[in-house]
Amino acid sequence: MTKQIIDKARSEGRTVLTEIESKEVVKQAGISTIDTKLATSKEEAISISRQFGFPVGLKIASPDIVHKSDAGGVKLGLKTAKQVGKAYEEILEAVGQKHPRARIQGVSVQKMARPGVEVIIGMSKDDQFGPVLMFGLGGILVEVLKDVSFRIVPLAKRDAAEMVSEIKGYPLLEGYRGQEAVDVSYLEGLLIKVSDFVEQNPEVKELDLNPIFAYSDGAIAVDARVILEEAS
């Protein structure tokens, strides 16, 4: 399945996988992601939302738009069919104004995940060291605090444990001020899975799982982004 998705993107001249494609790819690596489906009309978005159950989130699906929020392409916490229909139209209007030449595949619909501690797992390729994995606090915190750790792929279990424990925000994972502690060993296992995935798929140039909602009983990736190497 991963090879098929990558081959399809390359046949279309794309290096950026859509959110739905990216989630499908990382699912193959054993990483849990929130259920997401593509809607190509307002009516379809409403139908999918009813299937998932409210509340839901909507995001623009385009290989040409990486930062969906900046483009006005994200609406979250939608609780009714009316809100979903309005959000669908507003997303297409906002994106059309900011990115008039972008290829629009539709709008992705996803069930809202229960809140958890937001973390990020990412990968980029260094010219000297090759694939490098990153772990840290996720969401907007990764941009504000830059509280992240790095290791070169492949990771051993000890590497994964060190990556998680050495960030400054580690107390948040332990259950800061009465908050529920997250399953740290599960996060370490996610890092190993991503490391294995990167080794097995050298076509992948960049990968971002952000945010991942971490819980006491596991974790789930709410958003995913995969960028491929240029085809040789």
C-alpha positions in Angstrom: 0.0 0.0 0.0 2.8 2.5 0.9 4.6 1.8 -2.4 1.3 2.3 -4.3 0.6 5.6 -2.7 4.2 6.8 -3.4 4.1 5.6 -7.0 0.7 7.3 -7.6 2.0 10.6 -6.2 5.1 10.5 -8.4 3.1 9.5 -11.5 1.2 12.8 -10.9 4.4 14.8 -10.5 3.8 15.3 -6.8 6.4 15.2 -4.0 3.9 16.2 -1.2 1.4 13.5 -0.1 -2.0 14.7 1.0 -3.0 14.4 4.6 -5.1 11.4 3.8 -2.3 9.7 1.9 0.2 10.6 4.6 -2.0 9.0 7.3 -2.5 5.9 5.2 1.2 5.6 4.8 2.1 5.9 8.5 -0.8 3.5 9.4 1.1 0.9 7.4 4.0 1.5 9.8 1.8 0.7 12.8 1.1 4.3 13.8 -2.4 5.0 14.9 -4.1 8.0 13.2 -7.5 9.7 13.6 -10.0 8.4 11.0 -10.1 10.8 8.0 -12.1 10.8 4.8 -12.1 13.1 1.7 -15.2 15.0 0.8 -15.5 16.6 -2.6 -18.8 18.4 -1.9 -20.6 20.1 1.0 -23.2 17.3 1.1 -20.5 14.6 1.2 -18.7 16.4 4.1 -22.0 16.5 6.0 -22.6 12.8 5.3 -19.1 11.8 6.5 -19.5 13.9 9.6 -22.7 12.1 10.5 -20.9 8.8 10.0 -18.1 9.8 12.3 -20.3 11.5 14.8 -19.9 15.1 15.9 -17.7 17.0 16.7 -15.5 16.9 13.6 -12.8 18.9 12.0 -12.4 20.0 8.3 -9.1 20.6 6.5 -8.3 21.6 2.9 -6.9 18.7 0.9 -4.3 20.0 -1.6 -0.8 18.9 -2.5 0.1 22.5 -3.1 -0.8 23.8 0.4 1.5 22.7 3.3 0.4 25.1 6.0 -3.3 24.6 6.0 -4.1 26.8 8.9 -2.3 29.8 7.4 -4.4 29.4 4.3 -7.6 29.5 6.2 -8.1 25.8 5.4 -8.9 24.4 8.8 -12.1 24.5 10.8 -12.3 22.5 14.1 -14.9 21.5 16.7 -17.8 21.5 14.3 -20.9 20.2 16.2 -23.7 20.3 13.6 -24.4 19.6 10.0 -25.1 23.3 9.4 -21.7 24.2 10.9 -20.0 21.6 8.6 -21.7 22.9 5.5 -20.8 26.5 6.3 -17.2 25.6 7.2 -16.8 23.7 3.9 -17.8 26.7 1.9 -15.6 29.1 4.0 -12.5 26.9 3.6 -12.8 26.8 -0.2 -13.4 30.5 -0.4 -10.5 31.4 1.9 -8.1 29.0 0.1 -9.2 30.2 -3.3 -8.3 33.8 -2.4 -4.9 33.0 -0.9 -3.9 30.2 -3.3 -5.8 30.7 -6.5 -3.6 28.3 -8.5 -3.5 25.5 -5.9 -4.9 22.1 -6.9 -7.8 21.4 -4.7 -8.8 17.7 -4.2 -11.5 18.5 -1.7 -11.8 18.8 2.1 -10.8 16.1 4.6 -13.2 15.3 7.4 -12.0 13.8 10.6 -13.4 13.0 14.0 -12.1 15.3 16.7 -9.8 13.4 19.0 -10.1 13.7 22.8 -7.5 16.1 24.2 -4.2 14.9 25.3 -0.6 16.1 25.8 0.5 17.3 22.3 3.8 16.0 21.1 5.6 15.9 17.7 7.6 13.3 15.9 9.4 14.5 12.8 12.1 13.4 10.3 14.3 15.3 7.9 17.4 14.4 6.0 20.7 16.0 6.8 23.3 16.2 4.0 26.0 14.7 6.2 24.2 12.4 8.6 21.2 11.3 6.5 17.7 10.8 8.2 17.4 12.5 11.6 14.5 12.0 13.9 13.0 14.7 16.1 10.8 14.5 19.2 9.3 17.3 21.3 6.3 19.1 22.6 3.9 19.5 19.7 1.2 21.8 18.3 2.2 25.4 18.3 4.5 24.8 21.2 7.1 23.3 18.9 7.4 26.6 17.1 7.3 28.8 20.3 9.4 26.7 22.7 11.6 24.7 20.3 11.8 22.1 23.0 13.0 19.1 20.9 15.6 16.4 20.8 17.3 14.7 17.8 18.8 11.4 17.0 20.2 9.8 13.8 18.3 6.9 12.2 18.3 4.0 13.0 17.2 4.3 16.6 17.8 1.8 19.3 15.5 1.5 22.3 17.9 3.5 24.4 18.0 6.3 21.9 14.2 6.5 21.9 14.1 6.6 25.7 16.7 9.4 25.8 14.9 11.4 23.2 11.7 11.5 25.3 13.3 12.1 28.7 15.7 14.8 27.7 13.2 17.5 26.6 12.6 20.3 29.1 8.9 19.6 29.0 9.2 16.1 30.2 7.3 16.9 33.5 4.2 17.4 31.3 4.5 13.8 30.2 4.8 12.7 33.8 1.6 14.3 34.9 2.3 18.0 35.8 0.2 19.5 38.6 -2.3 16.6 38.8 -2.7 16.1 35.0 -2.8 12.5 33.9 0.6 11.0 33.1 1.1 9.7 29.5 2.4 6.3 28.5 6.0 7.2 27.9 6.9 3.7 26.8 4.3 4.0 24.0 5.9 7.2 22.7 9.3 5.5 22.7 7.8 2.7 20.7 6.4 5.2 18.2 9.9 6.6 17.7 11.2 3.1 16.9 8.3 2.6 14.4 9.1 5.8 12.7 12.8 5.0 12.6 12.0 1.6 11.0 9.6 3.2 8.5 12.2 5.7 7.4 14.8 3.0 6.9 12.4 0.9 4.8 11.3 3.9 2.7 14.3 5.9 1.5 12.0 7.8 -0.9 10.6 9.7 2.1 12.4 13.0 2.5 10.5 14.6 5.3 7.8 13.4 7.8 5.8 15.3 10.4 3.3 13.8 12.9 2.0 16.9 14.6 0.2 17.0 16.8 0.2 13.5 18.3 -2.2 13.4 21.3 -0.5 11.3 24.0 -2.6 9.6 26.6 -2.2 7.3 29.6 -3.3 4.4 27.3 -1.5 5.2 24.1 -1.3 8.0 21.5 -2.9 9.0 18.2 -1.6 11.2 15.4 -4.1 13.9 14.5 -2.2 15.3 11.5 0.5 13.8 9.3 2.6 15.1 6.5 4.9 13.2 4.2 7.2 14.7 1.6 9.0 12.6 -1.0 12.4 12.9 -2.6 12.4 14.2 -6.2 12.1 11.2 -8.6 15.5 10.4 -10.1 
